[in-house]
Amino acid sequence: MPRESKQARAARARDVLATLKATFPDAHCELDHQNPYQLLVATILSAQCTDVRVNLVTPAVFARYPSPEALAAASLAEVEELIRSTGFFRNKAKSLVGMARGLVADHGGEVPHTMAELRPLPGVGRKTANVVLGNAFGINEGVTVDTHVKRIAALLKLTRETDPEKVERDLMALIPREDWTLVSHLLIWHGRRTCIARRPRCSECVLAGLCPSASA
Ligand code: SF4
């Protein structure tokens, strides 16, 4: 196979994006939330856990701690009990309470709108900040790279990187900024329905003609 030029890869990425947009016109964030605070909580809980499981847990969390102020004053043991089934619950409880304390102490109890302000909050990495900025505020600051996005970007040969922040940089260079939030939803939806880990359904995949990893 001849090496693909940058221009050819960019054109293929645009075709992938257009095809997935047409296939999943409703693609969206599947973490249930009603405001930026709730999305931040849900995203912290979603580490190493499915969105379905997080959505089972968050109604009780939001009812018990409806605001950053309430969560900032919570007992760790009580938070741990509520979120236990999401895994890594001790670390997540510490992150949630620490994050809420940070919101109250430094941001007037509001979720900030910038990467620079979000990143120092406990439990908030670049991925979580991208989710919140993109989905709560409509700010395309980066591409959220989760396990599906990383895996499918590699299968599509849109990146050779494995480090999520480097994968993100490659995708940001290939995808128009206005689609940075959407492209991650599209790849995640595709990864849950067709390009399933360990058993991708290449024979029924809308991207087969654009995918160097398509099996015959
Ligand atoms: S062709 Fe196969 S490997 Fe490529 S994106 Fe589709 S399902 Fe995944």
Boltz pocket constraint, residues with backbone or C-beta under 6 A from the ligand:
constraints:
  - pocket:
      binder: B
      contacts: [[A, 152], [A, 155], [A, 156], [A, 194], [A, 195], [A, 196], [A, 200], [A, 201], [A, 202], [A, 203], [A, 205], [A, 206], [A, 207], [A, 208], [A, 211], [A, 212], [A, 213], [A, 214], [A, 215]]
      max_distance: 6.0
